[in-house]
Amino acid sequence: MDYSKFFSADVPSFLRSPVREIFRKVDLNAICSFAGGYPAACTFPMADIPALTGRVLDKYGTRALQYGATQGVPELREQIARRYGVPVSQVQITTSSQQGIDICSRILLDPGDIVLADNPVYLGALQSFRAYRADVREIPAGCDAPPSAPKFIYVIPDFNNPSGETMTLARRQEIAQLARELDCLIVEDSPYRELRYSGEPVTPIRELAPERTLQLGSFSKIFAPGFRLGWIIGPEPLLEQIFVCKQCLDLCPPVLDQYLATEFMASGLLDANLAKTIVEYRRRRDLMLSLLEKYMPAGVSWTHPEGGLFLWLTLPPAVDTVALYDKALAAGVAYVAGSFFYTDGSHRNTMRLNFSFIDEAKMEPGIRLLAGLVAEAAAPSARIY
Amino acid sequence: MDYSKFFSADVPSFLRSPVREIFRKVDLNAICSFAGGYPAACTFPMADIPALTGRVLDKYGTRALQYGATQGVPELREQIARRYGVPVSQVQITTSSQQGIDICSRILLDPGDIVLADNPVYLGALQSFRAYRADVREIPAGCDAPPSAPKFIYVIPDFNNPSGETMTLARRQEIAQLARELDCLIVEDSPYRELRYSGEPVTPIRELAPERTLQLGSFSKIFAPGFRLGWIIGPEPLLEQIFVCKQCLDLCPPVLDQYLATEFMASGLLDANLAKTIVEYRRRRDLMLSLLEKYMPAGVSWTHPEGGLFLWLTLPPAVDTVALYDKALAAGVAYVAGSFFYTDGSHRNTMRLNFSFIDEAKMEPGIRLLAGLVAEAAAPSARIY
């Protein structure tokens, strides 16, 4: 039976995530994987979960297992509002920050609408925008306006996925200015903002253009991704439409999980755990930077992220990371080819490396292996003759 | 600032749930509410949650808090597959069965596409179909084909929300036959199927037309709604597309919650709790039926559900349940006006009553109050003169 005739006109624009495809085929624990964007399991507050669960059941009773408000439970919205200095009415809890991206796309995008984004851009966002048949284009440099008005500008200003880079205050001001000139919205995706290992925090774009920014947050990196919880902070008229949309999507976010997050925040455990997580990830980032320095051949450069989970390699032009991928996997090392993050599939000599998930003991063999493959691909003749 | 110019062309078709709007304004615990579709809190396995949580953390370790597979964790898919006698490859876990409805709509519907549905129809489904600008029409009686081919037929064959009715086997066979003739799919929404209080189970439509049925299930009524977990059973080519779509929606369902559901099923607790839930709800259904018999004036009729959470009242034509609503709320009783479940807003002399959520002690005063309001609305002159 041919099912393709039943599918909506959006379906041919659905992209499979090459990252998730890797996860389907390969046991990441069996190889040296720099591929996913997984947090380190050692940062999960495993030991706190039983006590948190007990406290939630005592304090909230059967409310913890019942349907909840579509906006999220008031107690968690209150915690988010307090932490980020916004009114509760400007906070919507989402079932993951990926849902935050999807719900913004759902209420804003029609086929052909323009989204301006960094290039390379976060794959989950690109998937979502493309699934609504949006036209994803690169944000112009400086304050130059593009020929047609976009619906919104999408950015990850802090420790960008995939590049690892942080936007300067001047660039954030340009983005806010550009949005005002174009009269469009800004979707500021901030899943990593709290994971800063060096340097000083930069003002969020939301504070530079509060009237037109939807800021997305995530519990995946500051609590645990298994809870699928995130939030949106934004102007009330936009949140009101998101509220109506969310009724159709899943009625409300997971309720027990929301109360666990509430108590995790209210008790101070989040801040204590975050401090430990930052120490852990700073060490891993520094280790990876030193290993790249030690093993990578000449002609390879990389970003030096001040936070987040990723860094970005630019290899000699002769290296094709898409072509190299199967060989690398067979050799026992995984990465994500950089071209997957480019709207046009270009930049095949780049790759994204994750430094949060891999066991530290595997980092050196992994980078050494990868460096060998890169060196070979950069100058294959050296080995043949 | 006017935000309406930013919204997609779908947004004007978004419907607010009148049920969820009630929840925003009124504390349902303070009145006699027959309005929501909430399960009784006494059916939640509160006492089991700490031990289940401990077992999950012991057994699955940090996997319970990490990102999971987009299709759902294999252990839960296995449990569902075993319970319903289908291969694991035909099971997708969803973040609520509302997401099941939304994801089917997302991959199948373009603006103007026809969906055939019962009339009255579940409001959450109507919201979702309308949000994709589908044309929702009533399923023709018998096997008569409608003038244009629909994308799918949507039904709740067991203890329908809102009507409380169960579809006969003959009618299910007609639906399967109709779908084959029209070459369309069937979305069989089965959130209440396991809640049968009397009569014999009827074959699911999925078994009558497995090649073209997507069957939606829910943990909300057999575990607890706060977990936001459901599932879809269907042909693999359709699930493959749902898998790709779900990556954009939220990457994966909540992981700790999925493992809690896995252990709840595997340990036999689900079946034990379900047996108690059925006894509880049967008593409430019987009580409500006897109270309606006792208090409702002549000219009022109602369905006699064999399961589920709802029954449906048809009042004398003079009674307008939309107009009566504010008066009822002020008097301390809530229901959902039946016309909200009709695609054309007709049948204003009907209402849906929920018998699962309300305290049993409030049922008699609630029905007596409601009966008085109905009697007055049916013959207002009797009180004026």
Contacts between the chains, C-beta under 8 A, distances in Angstrom:
chain1	res1	chain2	res2	distance
A	1	B	211	5.5
A	1	B	212	7.5
A	1	B	235	7.5
A	1	B	237	7.9
A	3	B	235	7.0
A	3	B	237	4.6
A	3	B	238	5.7
A	3	B	241	7.8
A	6	B	108	5.7
A	6	B	151	6.3
A	6	B	152	7.7
A	6	B	184	7.6
A	6	B	185	5.8
A	6	B	238	7.8
A	7	B	107	6.0
A	7	B	108	6.6
A	7	B	241	6.5
A	8	B	106	7.2
A	8	B	107	6.1
A	8	B	108	5.7
A	8	B	109	5.6
A	8	B	110	4.9
A	8	B	113	7.8
A	8	B	132	7.8
A	9	B	110	5.1
A	10	B	106	7.5
A	10	B	107	7.9
A	10	B	110	7.8
A	11	B	107	5.8
A	11	B	241	6.3
A	11	B	245	8.0
A	14	B	241	7.3
A	14	B	244	4.8
A	14	B	245	6.1
A	14	B	248	7.3
A	15	B	244	7.7
A	16	B	244	5.5
A	16	B	247	7.3
A	17	B	247	5.2
A	20	B	70	6.0
A	20	B	247	5.7
A	20	B	251	7.8
A	23	B	69	7.3
A	24	B	69	7.7
A	36	B	67	7.7
A	38	B	66	6.4
A	38	B	67	5.9
A	39	B	66	7.7
A	41	B	61	7.8
A	41	B	62	3.6
A	41	B	65	7.6
A	41	B	66	6.1
A	42	B	62	7.9
A	44	B	62	5.4
A	44	B	65	4.4
A	44	B	66	7.5
A	46	B	57	6.3
A	46	B	61	7.6
A	46	B	62	6.3
A	46	B	65	7.0
A	49	B	53	6.6
A	49	B	57	6.1
A	49	B	65	7.7
A	49	B	256	7.9
A	50	B	50	6.9
A	50	B	53	6.1
A	50	B	54	5.9
A	50	B	57	7.0
A	53	B	49	6.6
A	53	B	50	6.1
A	53	B	53	4.9
A	54	B	50	5.9
A	57	B	46	6.4
A	57	B	49	6.1
A	57	B	50	7.0
A	61	B	41	7.8
A	61	B	46	7.6
A	62	B	41	3.5
A	62	B	42	7.9
A	62	B	44	5.4
A	62	B	46	6.4
A	64	B	226	6.0
A	65	B	41	7.6
A	65	B	44	4.4
A	65	B	46	7.0
A	65	B	49	7.7
A	65	B	224	3.7
A	65	B	225	7.3
A	65	B	226	4.0
A	65	B	227	7.4
A	66	B	38	6.4
A	66	B	39	7.7
A	66	B	41	6.1
A	66	B	44	7.5
A	66	B	224	7.2
A	66	B	225	6.2
A	66	B	226	5.6
A	67	B	36	7.7
A	67	B	38	5.9
A	67	B	220	7.6
A	67	B	225	4.6
A	67	B	226	7.0
A	68	B	226	6.8
A	69	B	23	7.2
A	69	B	24	7.6
A	70	B	20	6.0
A	95	B	95	5.6
A	95	B	228	6.9
A	95	B	250	5.4
A	95	B	254	7.6
A	96	B	250	4.4
A	96	B	251	6.2
A	98	B	248	7.2
A	98	B	249	7.1
A	98	B	250	5.2
A	98	B	251	4.9
A	99	B	249	6.4
A	99	B	250	4.7
A	102	B	248	5.6
A	102	B	249	5.4
A	102	B	250	7.4
A	106	B	8	7.2
A	106	B	10	7.4
A	107	B	7	6.0
A	107	B	8	6.1
A	107	B	10	7.9
A	107	B	11	5.8
A	108	B	6	5.7
A	108	B	7	6.6
A	108	B	8	5.7
A	109	B	8	5.6
A	110	B	8	4.9
A	110	B	9	5.1
A	110	B	10	7.8
A	113	B	8	7.8
A	124	B	247	7.5
A	124	B	248	7.2
A	124	B	251	7.1
A	127	B	247	6.4
A	127	B	248	4.9
A	128	B	248	4.6
A	131	B	245	7.3
A	131	B	248	5.1
A	132	B	8	7.8
A	151	B	6	6.3
A	152	B	6	7.7
A	184	B	6	7.6
A	185	B	6	5.8
A	211	B	1	5.6
A	212	B	1	7.5
A	220	B	67	7.6
A	224	B	65	3.7
A	224	B	66	7.2
A	225	B	65	7.3
A	225	B	66	6.2
A	225	B	67	4.6
A	225	B	255	7.6
A	226	B	64	6.0
A	226	B	65	4.1
A	226	B	66	5.7
A	226	B	67	7.0
A	226	B	68	6.8
A	226	B	254	6.8
A	226	B	255	3.4
A	226	B	256	5.0
A	227	B	65	7.4
A	227	B	254	6.2
A	227	B	255	7.7
A	227	B	256	6.6
A	228	B	95	6.9
A	228	B	250	6.0
A	228	B	251	7.7
A	228	B	252	7.2
A	228	B	253	7.1
A	228	B	254	4.6
A	228	B	255	7.5
A	235	B	1	7.5
A	235	B	3	7.1
A	237	B	1	7.9
A	237	B	3	4.6
A	238	B	3	5.8
A	238	B	6	7.9
A	241	B	3	7.8
A	241	B	7	6.5
A	241	B	11	6.2
A	241	B	14	7.3
A	244	B	14	4.8
A	244	B	15	7.7
A	244	B	16	5.5
A	245	B	11	7.9
A	245	B	14	6.1
A	245	B	131	7.3
A	247	B	16	7.3
A	247	B	17	5.2
A	247	B	20	5.7
A	247	B	124	7.5
A	247	B	127	6.3
A	248	B	14	7.3
A	248	B	98	7.3
A	248	B	102	5.6
A	248	B	124	7.2
A	248	B	127	4.9
A	248	B	128	4.6
A	248	B	131	5.1
A	249	B	98	7.1
A	249	B	99	6.4
A	249	B	102	5.4
A	249	B	249	7.5
A	250	B	95	5.4
A	250	B	96	4.3
A	250	B	98	5.2
A	250	B	99	4.7
A	250	B	102	7.4
A	250	B	228	6.0
A	251	B	20	7.8
A	251	B	96	6.2
A	251	B	98	4.9
A	251	B	124	7.1
A	251	B	228	7.6
A	252	B	228	7.1
A	253	B	228	7.1
A	254	B	95	7.6
A	254	B	226	6.8
A	254	B	227	6.3
A	254	B	228	4.5
A	254	B	254	4.8
A	254	B	257	5.9
A	255	B	225	7.6
A	255	B	226	3.4
A	255	B	227	7.8
A	255	B	228	7.5
A	256	B	49	7.9
A	256	B	226	5.0
A	256	B	227	6.6
A	256	B	257	7.1
A	257	B	254	5.9
A	257	B	256	7.1
A	257	B	257	6.7
